[in-house]
């Protein structure tokens, strides 16, 4: 709020004085405001701002007042650096009242500077806004019609100017860093798109890859719309690469699906031939040969590959229907046969009860004789239903195994060679034990504890071994 001395005649008190006598100020070195009418006491009291004496501002007013002075004619000056400067004239009032207006203007300037300082500290101020504010405040602080510590206020503004420059430099560095990061992120999107476009078409999952490429495109658009701006040449070059990757990907996808459609047609034709053969065989009564033929058709079906999902499902339904028809007919015939074999199952279950009574084997000779008789009757009984074959065969085999194992155990126990080896080994162990017992007695007499311990451990091992051989020999004799 700069104000020239020529404008001081428009102060509230001067403007409201009606018919006041002009007062001519004394000559001074600096320009003096033009004479203004002297207000009457009543008008002056209502027009001149009252002194600032409120508690929050009392100290500020007192400090500012020290820089002002008032002459007898109401001329107000401010000590601005090394010189005094006239800022206006308010005649006919007290010194405090004359200074009040100009101190208020100083406080307003001070508030502006502090507000700007607060904005710099708490909010992000654009470089353009900061430059404009600094320019305006610099102009207002040039030679303001205000009373207060103007040099300090200008010094504070100078510091804020330096701070604004630092913030502008930091903001520019941050923008540059953001642009660098944005370029790296855009480049990453491009490289991912290029990686998708260069995959082996035979191995790529096209649905998944297409979705990934769509997400990458959305990411590019979002970065372009909401992210930091990057230089146009870099953006154009990256977009050219991204667009080329998309074009390549789309071309390979169309080529792949064209070939896939051709393969599906070939597979469909091959499977139609297999279905026709399966339907022809569905009425065959040659159960064994036809079952084998169906296995061959199934192998050919698996080797043929895949047609489209719709064609594959329809053809498989026909193929499976023909196969099921054949096996259902075979099952009906086999069920009738199984019914005829049900009586044979009753006979074999009775034979199983006799055979399983032989286990565990207590008299091997009797068990072998009775088992041979049971086996002869088993063969004579004939076939059983298919669902019982494995069960009854497993039970008779278990009895046969138990008898055979008992026979082998008896042979091993009566084998002369095995018995002779056991007797010879027992004699050797008995001799070794006798020698060790003599050594133990000598070691104990010599109080050789270490030797006693070693011999004792050797004796324990050999005695345990001898006990096993003797027990095995007794079992063999029994």
C-alpha positions in Angstrom: 0.0 0.0 0.0 2.4 2.7 -1.1 1.1 6.2 -0.9 2.8 9.4 -2.2 2.8 12.5 -0.2 0.5 14.2 -2.7 -2.2 11.8 -1.8 -2.0 12.4 1.9 -4.6 15.2 1.7 -7.2 12.5 1.2 -6.8 11.0 4.7 -10.0 10.5 6.6 -9.6 13.6 8.7 -8.7 15.8 5.8 -11.4 14.6 3.6 -14.1 15.2 6.3 -13.0 18.7 7.3 -15.6 21.2 6.0 -14.5 24.8 5.9 -11.3 24.2 7.8 -8.5 26.8 7.5 -5.6 25.6 5.3 -2.3 25.1 7.1 1.0 25.6 5.2 3.8 23.3 6.4 7.3 24.6 6.9 9.8 23.8 4.2 11.7 20.5 4.7 14.4 18.9 2.6 12.1 16.2 1.3 8.8 16.7 -0.6 6.0 17.9 1.7 2.3 17.0 1.2 0.1 19.7 -0.1 -1.7 21.7 2.5 -4.8 20.1 3.9 -7.7 21.7 5.8 -7.4 21.6 9.5 -10.3 19.6 10.8 -12.5 20.8 13.6 -12.0 18.9 16.8 -15.3 17.2 16.4 -14.6 16.0 12.9 -11.0 15.0 13.7 -12.1 12.9 16.6 -14.4 10.9 14.4 -12.2 10.7 11.3 -8.6 9.9 12.5 -8.0 6.3 13.4 -7.7 5.8 17.1 -4.3 4.8 18.6 -3.7 1.0 18.5 -3.6 0.0 22.2 -5.3 -3.4 22.2 -3.4 -6.0 24.2 -2.4 -8.2 21.2 -0.9 -5.3 19.3 0.4 -3.1 22.1 3.9 -4.3 21.8 4.0 -4.1 18.0 2.5 -0.6 18.1 5.1 0.5 20.7 7.9 -0.9 18.6 6.7 0.8 15.4 6.1 4.1 17.2 9.8 4.3 17.9 10.4 4.9 14.2 8.0 7.7 13.7 7.9 11.4 14.6 5.2 14.2 14.4 5.9 17.9 14.0 3.7 20.6 15.4 1.8 21.0 12.2 0.9 17.3 12.1 3.5 16.3 9.6 4.4 12.6 10.1 7.9 11.2 9.3 9.4 7.8 9.6 13.1 6.9 10.2 13.8 4.8 7.2 17.4 3.6 7.4 19.8 6.5 7.9 17.3 9.3 7.0 13.9 10.5 7.9 11.2 10.5 5.3 7.9 12.4 5.4 4.9 10.0 5.0 1.9 12.4 5.5 0.2 15.0 7.6 -2.6 14.8 10.1 -3.0 18.2 11.6 -5.1 19.1 14.7 -4.7 15.7 16.5 -2.5 14.3 19.1 0.9 12.6 18.3 -0.5 9.2 19.0 -3.5 9.8 16.8 -1.3 11.2 14.0 0.9 8.2 14.1 -1.9 5.7 14.4 -2.9 5.6 10.7 0.7 5.1 9.5 1.5 2.5 12.2 -1.6 0.6 11.1 -0.4 0.7 7.5 3.0 -0.7 8.7 1.3 -3.4 10.5 -0.8 -4.2 7.4 2.5 -4.5 5.4 4.0 -6.6 8.1 0.9 -8.9 8.0 1.2 -9.3 4.3 4.9 -10.3 4.6 4.1 -12.7 7.4 1.2 -14.2 5.4 3.5 -14.8 2.5 6.1 -16.4 4.8 3.4 -18.7 6.2 2.3 -19.7 2.8 5.8 -20.5 1.8 6.2 -22.6 5.0 2.8 -24.4 4.9 1.6 -24.6 1.4 3.0 -25.1 -2.1 3.3 -21.8 -3.8 3.8 -21.7 -7.5 6.8 -19.9 -8.9 4.5 -17.5 -10.8 2.5 -16.7 -7.7 5.6 -16.3 -5.6 7.2 -13.9 -8.2 4.1 -11.8 -8.4 3.7 -11.6 -4.6 7.4 -10.7 -4.1 7.1 -8.0 -6.8 4.0 -6.5 -5.3 5.5 -6.5 -1.7 8.8 -5.1 -3.0 6.9 -2.2 -4.6 4.8 -1.6 -1.5 7.8 -1.6 0.7 9.8 0.8 -1.5 8.7 4.1 0.2 5.4 3.3 1.9 3.4 5.9 3.8 3.9 3.8 7.0 5.7 4.1 10.3 7.6 1.2 11.6 10.8 -0.8 11.2 10.8 -0.8 7.4 14.4 -1.9 6.9 13.8 -5.0 9.0 10.7 -5.7 7.0 12.6 -5.3 3.7 15.3 -7.6 5.1 12.7 -10.2 6.0 11.2 -9.9 2.5 14.7 -10.4 1.1 15.1 -13.6 3.1 11.7 -14.8 1.8 12.8 -14.0 -1.7 15.8 -16.3 -1.2 13.6 -18.9 0.4 11.2 -18.7 -2.6 14.1 -19.2 -5.0 15.3 -22.3 -3.0 11.7 -23.7 -3.0 11.4 -23.0 -6.7 14.7 -24.8 -7.3 13.6 -27.7 -5.1 10.3 -27.8 -6.8 12.0 -27.9 -10.2 14.3 -30.7 -9.0 11.3 -32.6 -7.8 9.5 -32.1 -11.1 12.6 -33.3 -12.9 12.8 -36.3 -10.7 9.1 -37.0 -11.2 9.7 -36.7 -15.0 12.6 -39.1 -14.7 10.5 -41.6 -12.7 7.6 -41.1 -15.2 9.9 -41.9 -18.1 11.1 -45.0 -16.3 7.5 -46.1 -15.6 6.4 -45.5 -19.2 9.5 -47.4 -20.4 8.6 -50.3 -18.1 5.1 -50.4 -19.6 6.6 -50.4 -23.1 9.0 -53.2 -22.3 6.3 -55.3 -20.8 4.2 -54.8 -23.9 7.2 -55.8 -26.1 7.7 -58.9 -24.0 4.1 -59.9 -24.5 4.4 -59.3 -28.3 7.6 -61.4 -28.6 6.4 -64.5 -26.8 6.2 -67.8 -28.7 2.7 -67.9 -30.2 2.4 -71.6 -29.6 3.0 -71.2 -25.8 1.2 -67.9 -25.1 -2.1 -67.8 -23.2 -3.9 -65.4 -25.4 -6.8 -64.6 -23.1 -4.5 -63.8 -20.2 -1.9 -62.0 -22.4 -4.7 -59.9 -24.0 -5.9 -58.8 -20.6 -2.4 -58.0 -19.5 -1.9 -55.8 -22.6 -5.2 -54.0 -22.0 -4.1 -53.3 -18.4 -0.8 -51.9 -19.8 -2.7 -49.7 -22.2 -4.9 -48.4 -19.3 -1.7 -47.7 -17.3 -0.2 -45.7 -20.2 -3.4 -43.6 -20.6 -3.6 -43.0 -16.9 0.0 -42.0 -16.7 -0.5 -39.7 -19.7 -3.6 -38.1 -18.2 -2.7 -37.9 -14.5 1.1 -38.4 -14.2 3.9 -35.9 -14.6 4.4 -34.5 -18.1 7.4 -35.8 -20.0 9.1 -34.2 -23.0 7.3 -34.7 -26.3 10.1 -36.5 -28.2 10.6 -39.1 -25.5 6.8 -39.6 -25.2 6.5 -40.0 -28.9 9.3 -42.5 -29.1 7.9 -44.6 -26.3 4.4 -44.5 -27.7 5.8 -45.6 -31.1 7.4 -48.7 -29.4 4.2 -49.4 -27.4 2.0 -49.1 -30.5 4.3 -51.3 -32.5 4.2 -54.0 -29.7 0.4 -53.9 -29.8 0.3 -54.2 -33.5 2.6 -57.1 -33.5 0.7 -58.8 -30.7 -2.7 -58.4 -32.6 -1.2 -59.7 -35.8 0.2 -62.8 -34.1 -3.0 -63.4 -32.3 -5.1 -63.3 -35.5 -2.6 -65.5 -37.2 -2.7 -68.0 -34.3 -6.4 -68.2 -34.2 -6.6 -68.6 -38.0 -4.3 -71.6 -37.8 -6.2 -72.9 -34.7 -9.5 -72.8 -36.6 -7.9 -74.8 -39.4 -6.6 -77.4 -37.0 -9.9 -77.6 -35.2 -11.5 -78.4 -38.6 -9.1 -81.2 -39.3 -9.5 -82.7 -35.8 -13.3 -82.4 -36.1 -13.2 -84.5 -39.3 -10.9 -87.1 -37.7 -13.2 -87.5 -34.7 -16.3 -87.7 -36.8 -14.8 -90.8 -38.4 -14.0 -92.3 -35.0 -17.6 -91.6 -33.9 -19.0 -93.3 -36.9 -16.9 -96.4 -36.2 -17.9 -96.4 -32.5 -21.5 -96.2 -33.4 -21.1 -99.1 -35.9 -19.5 -101.3 -33.2 -22.1 -100.5 -30.6 -24.4 -103.4 -31.6 -21.5 -106.0 -31.8 -21.8 -109.1 -29.6 -18.2 -110.1 -29.9 -17.4 -108.9 -26.4 -13.7 -109.4 -26.2 -12.7 -108.2 -29.7 -15.0 -105.2 -29.7 -13.8 -104.1 -26.2 -10.3 -104.1 -27.7 -11.5 -102.2 -30.7 -13.0 -99.5 -28.4 -9.7 -99.2 -26.6 -8.0 -98.6 -29.9 -10.6 -96.0 -30.8 -10.1 -94.3 -27.5 -6.3 -94.1 -28.1 -6.9 -92.6 -31.5 -9.4 -90.1 -30.0 -6.8 -88.9 -27.5 -4.1 -88.7 -30.2 -6.4 -86.7 -32.5 -6.1 -83.5 -30.4 -8.8 -80.9 -29.7 -11.5 -79.4 -31.9 -13.4 -76.4 -30.7 -15.1 -76.8 -27.3 -18.6 -77.0 -28.8 -17.6 -79.6 -31.5 -15.5 -81.6 -29.1 -18.4 -81.8 -26.5 -21.0 -82.9 -29.2 -18.7 -85.5 -30.8 -17.6 -86.9 -27.4 -21.3 -87.3 -26.4 -21.9 -89.4 -29.5 -18.7 -91.4 -29.0 -19.4 -92.1 -25.3 -23.0 -92.9 -26.1 -22.0 -95.6 -28.6 -19.4 -97.0 -26.2 -21.9 -97.1 -23.3 -24.4 -98.9 -25.4 -22.0 -101.7 -26.2 -20.7 -102.1 -22.6 -24.2 -102.0 -21.2 -25.2 -104.9 -23.5 -22.0 -106.8 -22.4 -22.8 -106.1 -18.8 -26.3 -107.5 -19.2 -24.9 -110.7 -20.7 -22.3 -111.0 -17.9 -24.9 -110.4 -15.2 -26.8 -113.3 -16.5 -23.7 -115.4 -16.4 -22.8 -114.3 -12.9 -26.3 -115.4 -11.7 -25.4 -118.9 -13.0 -22.1 -118.9 -11.1 -23.7 -117.8 -7.8 -24.1 -121.5 -6.7 -20.4 -122.1 -7.3 -19.6 -119.2 -5.0 -21.5 -120.9 -2.1 -19.4 -124.1 -2.6 -16.1 -122.2 -2.7 -16.9 -120.1 0.4 -17.5 -123.5 2.3 -14.1 -124.7 1.1 -12.5 -121.5 2.3 -13.9 -122.1 5.8 -12.3 -125.6 5.8 -8.9 -124.2 4.5 -8.7 -121.3 6.8 -9.3 -123.6 9.8 -5.8 -125.1 9.0 -4.1 -121.8 10.0 -2.0 -121.5 12.1 -0.4 -124.8 11.1 0.1 -127.1 14.1 0.5 -130.4 12.2 2.2 -129.8 8.9 1.7 -133.3 7.5 -2.1 -133.2 8.2 -2.4 -129.6 6.9 -0.7 -130.4 3.6 -2.9 -133.4 3.0 -6.1 -131.6 3.8 -5.1 -128.6 1.7 -4.5 -130.8 -1.4 -8.0 -132.3 -1.0 -9.5 -128.8 -0.7 -7.6 -127.6 -3.8 -9.0 -130.5 -5.9 -12.6 -129.7 -4.8 -11.9 -126.0 -5.4 -11.0 -126.6 -9.1 -14.1 -128.9 -9.5 -16.4 -126.2 -8.2 -16.1 -124.1 -11.3 -16.2 -120.3 -11.8 -17.7 -117.7 -9.5 -19.3 -114.3 -10.3 -16.7 -111.8 -11.5 -17.1 -109.4 -8.5 -16.2 -112.3 -6.1 -13.2 -113.7 -8.0 -10.4 -111.6 -6.5 -11.9 -111.9 -3.0 -12.1 -115.7 -2.8 -8.8 -116.2 -4.7 -7.0 -114.0 -2.3 -8.3 -116.0 0.7 -7.3 -119.4 -0.7 -3.9 -118.1 -1.7 -3.3 -116.8 1.9 -3.9 -120.4 3.3 -1.6 -121.9 0.6 1.1 -119.4 1.5 0.8 -120.2 5.3 1.2 -123.9 4.7 4.1 -123.4 2.3 5.9 -121.1 4.7 5.5 -123.7 7.5 7.0 -126.4 5.3 10.0 -124.2 4.4 10.7 -123.4 8.0 10.7 -127.1 9.0 13.1 -127.9 6.1 15.5 -125.1 7.2 15.6 -126.4 10.8 16.4 -129.9 9.7 19.0 -129.0 7.2 22.3 -130.8 8.3 24.6 -128.2 6.8 22.9 -125.4 8.7 23.0 -127.4 12.0 26.7 -128.2 11.5 27.6 -124.5 10.9 25.7 -123.6 14.1 27.5 -126.2 16.2 30.9 -125.2 14.9 30.2 -121.5 15.5 29.0 -122.3 19.1 32.2 -124.2 19.8 34.3 -121.3 18.6 32.3 -118.8 20.7 32.7 -121.0 23.8 36.5 -121.1 23.3 36.7 -117.4 22.8 34.5 -116.8 25.9 36.9 -119.0 28.0 39.9 -117.1 26.8 38.3 -113.8 27.6 37.3 -114.9 31.1 41.0 -115.8 31.8 42.1 -112.4 30.5 39.4 -110.7 32.7 40.7 -112.4 35.8 44.3 -111.2 35.1 43.1 -107.7 34.4 41.1 -107.6 37.6 44.1 -108.8 39.6 46.2 -106.1 38.0 43.5 -103.5 38.8 43.5 -102.4 35.1 40.1 -100.9 35.0 40.3 -99.9 31.3 41.2 -103.5 30.3 38.5 -104.9 32.5 35.9 -102.7 30.8 37.0 -103.7 27.3 37.0 -107.5 28.2 33.7 -107.2 29.9 32.1 -105.7 26.8 33.6 -108.4 24.6 32.3 -111.1 26.8 28.8 -109.7 26.9 28.6 -109.6 23.1 29.9 -113.1 22.6 27.7 -114.6 25.3 24.6 -113.0 23.7 25.7 -114.4 20.3 26.1 -117.9 21.8 22.7 -117.7 23.4 21.1 -117.0 20.0 22.9 -119.9 18.4 21.9 -122.3 21.2 18.2 -121.2 21.0 18.1 -121.6 17.2 19.6 -125.1 17.6 16.9 -126.0 20.2 14.2 -124.7 17.9 15.5 -126.9 15.1 15.6 -129.9 17.3 12.0 -129.3 18.4 
